[in-house]
Amino acid sequence: MNDKADKLVIFLAKRDGIDKLVKTFQYVSKLVHWHTEAGHPEVAQRFKQWEVASGLSRKAFRTGRFLTGFNALRRGPGSTPTFRSLAVLANAGEMVYFFFDHLLWLSRIGTLDAKLAKRMSFISAFGESFGYVFFIIADVIVMRQGLQAERRQLANISSQEGQEDDEDAKESIRKIRADRIMRLMAVAANVADLIIALAEIQPNPFCNHALTLGISGLVSAWAGWIFNMEEMEKKESYKGMKSPDNGTFEISSGRMPLTPISSFIHDLSSKSPKEQYLEVGGHELTPPRQ
């Protein structure tokens, strides 16, 4: 799957792919509305309508999404008590977010009483922010473990220079650094979404400014876009492989595996490509839904 157009078509066929695209529309239109509101009110109003329509469309696309968190917990939330606790708290918050987001959508399109919209929005945003805090904590812990493992590998390289194990250690370091980049993108997206949620929970001049919301939304959308594209390529590389139930977040949810760094750094370079894939949280692959 080397053709970029093929990758884009497959990505947009997934729910996460179209969500990131429409999220980009939503926050670009917010920024354009803010920029043109004073000088070109008619243009600003058109982009405001685009922003609102995009927001409602995203809520429709996320129908049933709260089951993702439930399924992640059901499959096994983590390999240690700390990660299991973080997984329960993070996924519980995200499940509340998506469930009440459905009710918010129904309120805004008139199926439910419109008076419920404000309350549903608050509960949804509170669950979202609660979950993101623990997702961020989990990623920070794993990145810290990765830095410690990287230092140990660098020490091994210094003491074994010129030996065969030297290349194995360098390969492990490369994998640690690649994982850290992905987790940094996940943290950036979660922090951006946390700012957007805080604007709803506790309105304030900084979080509620159109520029803050617009930039935060685009950071979240594009970080998620890159993350999901990378995961899609990883899945394609190991197409047809199956993995055990090894206690990770579902890749389809756009989350990094919630396992200690040591679980896949340990002796990683000596494993086959399939074993490496399963070790870092690969799952049985299915073709994207049409």
N, C-alpha and C positions, 0 to 999 in steps of 0.2 A: 504493500500500500504506500508507494512512494509518490504518487501523484497528489499534489496539494488539493486539487479540485475534488478528487475522490474522498480525501480525508474530510474536507469541509462538508460534502454531501452526507456522508455517514454521520458526522458529528451533529449536523442539524436535524437528522432523523431521530436523534435521541431527545428526550424531554429536557435534559440538562442543557443540551446545545441550543435549542430554540429559546429556552428561558434566558440564557446569557445574552443571546442576540436581542431579544425584546427588552431585556434590562438595559442594554446599551441604548436602545431607542428611547427608553423612559428617561434616563438621566441626561442624555444629550439634549433631548427636548426641554428638560427642566432648565439646563444651563442656557439654552437659546432663549427660552421664555424670560429668564432673569435678565439676560443681556439686552433684549429688545423691548422690554416692557415699557420703559420710559419714552423711547423715541418712535417705536413702531407698534402701538398697541394691537392693531389688527393681526400683524404677524405673530406677536406674542400670544394672542388668544388661540391662534391655530396650533402653535406648539404646545400650549397648555392642554388643549384637547387631545393632542397626540400623547402627551405624558399620562393623562388620566386613562386613556384607552389602553395604553401599554401596561399600566399598572393592573388594570382589571383583567387583561388578557393573561398576564403572568399568574394571577390568582387562579384562573381557570385551568391553566396548564398544570398547576400544582395539586390538582384534585387527587386525593388519596395518598399524597406524599408523606403524611404523618406515619404511614405504615412502614416507611423505610427505617425509622428509628427503632420501631418495635421489632422489625426483622433483624436488625443489627444486634440488639440485645438478645434475641432468641437464639441466634447463631453462636453467641459467645462474645461478651463485650470486651474481654481483655485477658492477658495472661498472668497478671499479678493483682493482688487486692487493690492497690492504688489505681491501676488502670481500669479495673472493673468498677470501682466507685466513680471515677471520672466519667466512664462511659455511661453509667446509669444516669448520673446527673445531667450530662450534656445531651444525651438522647431524649431524656424526659422533657427537658426544656424545649428541644426542637420539635417534639411531638405536640406539645401544647401550642407552640407557635403555628405549626401547619394546620392543626385541627381548627383553632379559632380563626385562622386566616380564611378557611373555607366559609365559616359563618359570617365573617366580615364581608367577603365577596357577595354572599347571598343578600346581605343587608344593603349593600351599595347598588345592586342591580334591581332591588325592589321585591325580591322573593320573600325576605324577612322584613320585619319592621325597621325602617331606616333609623329609628332612634337607637337601635342596638349597635349601630356601626361604631360609635365612639367607644363603647365599653368593650366590644370585641377587638377593636384595634389596640386598646391598652393591654388587654390580656395577652393577645398575640405577640405584641412587642416585648412584653415582660418575659414571656417564655423564650422568645428569641434571644434576648440579651442574656438571660440566665444560662441558656445552653451554650452560647458562644464563649462565655467566660471559661467554662470548663473545657471546651474544645481548645481554646488558646492555651490554657494551663497544660493540657496533655501534650500539645505540640512543643511547648517550651521545655518540658521535662525530657522529651525524647531528643530534642536538639542538644540539650545539655549532656545527655548520655552520649550522643554522637561525638561531641567535642572531646569528651574524656576518652572515648574509644579511638578517636583520631590521634590524640597525643600518644596513646600506647602504641599504635601502629607506627607512628613516626619514630618513636624510641626503638622499636624493633628494626626499622630500616637502618637506623644509625649503627646498631650493634651487629647487624647481619649484612652489611653492605657487600654486594657482589655475589651473594648466595641466591639460590632459586627462590627461597621464601621472600626475598626482597620484592619480586614482582607480585607475589600474592598479596603482600601488605599494601603495595601501591594500588592494586585493584580494589582492595577493601576500602582504602581511603577515598578512592574515586566514587564508590557507591555511597559512602557516608556523606560526602559533599553533595552528591546529586540528591540524596534524600533530604538534606538540609535545605537546599534551594526550594524543593517542592513544599516543604513544611513552612518556610518563610512566606511563600505565596499564600498558603492556606491561612497563616496568621494574619497577613495583610488583608485578605478578604474578610476574615472574621472580625477584625478590628473595625474595618470600614462599615460592615453591617451592624456592628455594635453601636457605632456612632449614629447610624440611621435609626436604630431602635430607641436609643436614648432620647432622640429628638421627639419621639412619640410619648415616651414615659414621663420625661421631665423636660418640657420645652425650655430652651435657653437660647440666647442670641447666637452662640457659636454653632451648636449642633443643628439649629433650625435655619441657619442661613442657607440660601439657595446654592451658593458656591460650595459650601461644606457638604451639603447633601449630594450635589451633582458629582463632585470629585469622588466622594466616598462610594457612590453607586457605581461609577465607572471603574474605580480600583477593584471593587468586589467583582464586577462583571468580567473584567479582563483577566484578573488573577484566576478566577474560576474557569474562564475560557482556556487559558494556557494549561492549567492543571488537568482539566478534563481531556484536552487534546493529547497531552502526554500519557495519561492513563489509557486512552483509546489505542495509542500506538503500542503501549506495553501489552495490552490485551491481544492486539492483532499479531504481535510477535510470537505469542504463545498460544495461538488459536487451537482449540481442541483439547487443551490440557485440563485436567481436573485437579482440585486441591482439597485437602481435608478441611474440616471445620476448625479453623485455627485461631479464632478469637480476634477478628479484625472488623473495622467498620466496612460496610459495603462500599466497594469502589464506586458504584453508581451514584452514591450519595454525595460524591465530591469530597470525601474525607480521606485523610491519610490513615494508614493502618495504625491502630492504637495498640502497639506492642513495644516493649522496651527495645532500644537500639541493639542491645546485646543479643537479642533473639535472632537477628539476621546478620549481625557482624561476625558472630562466632563461626570461624571456619568457613566463611562464605565463599572464599575464593577457591576452595577445593571441591565445591559442589558443581554438579552439572547445571546447564542453563535452566532446565525444568525445575530442579531442586531449588535453585536460587529464586526463581519466580514464586514458587510456593512458599519459600521462607519469608519473603517480603510481603506476603498477603495476597497472592493471586487467587482468583476464583474461577470456577467453571464459566466458560464464555458462551454467550448466546448471541446470535445476530441481532442487530438493532431492530426495533419494531418499526414497521412501515406505517 
